[in-house]
Amino acid sequence: MEIILKTDIKGLGYKNDTVNVKPGYARNYLIPQGFAIIANGSNKKMIEENIKQAAHKAEKLKADAEAIAEGIGETVLEIKAKVGDSGKIFGAVTTLQISDALKAKGFEVDRKKISFKSEVKMAGDYEAEIDLHKEVKKDVKFSVVAE
């Protein structure tokens, strides 16, 4: 079933993308939640017109995302966690901690746009990916150290 996304959905697509999904997923989840609309002729025309009108806003958002990515650069964040004798972390390092560390450095990034490249189980160096924009992704390095 062909649908048009009204919001960004991780693993599926970005706002205003036309994607194919299984009919049950569309009818039972995406459309009732307001995340998508059916991709018929009139809806496609409406989305094309909205895209034309929002083109300049999209360029500004992309420029802002690129500025944040450039500002982060090669910054290495330090995340403090309780660590056992073997170096294993008690609990977990979350995207909220990465977001807070970035905020402390002066970068406002939503925690939902951060994902880990590997599981964070031990103290050490790791990488997380930040999805700042449809076309702008940035890898940020962080170190987990004992509290």
Buried (B, 14 or more C-beta within 10 A) or exposed (E): BEBBBBEBBEEBBBBBBBBEBEEEBBBEEBBEEEBBBBBEEEBBEEBEEEEEEEEEEBEEBBEEBBEBBEEBEEEEBEBEBEBEEEEEBEEEBBBEBBBBBBEEEEBEBEBEBBEBEEEBEEBEEBEBBBBBBBEBBBEBEBEBEEE
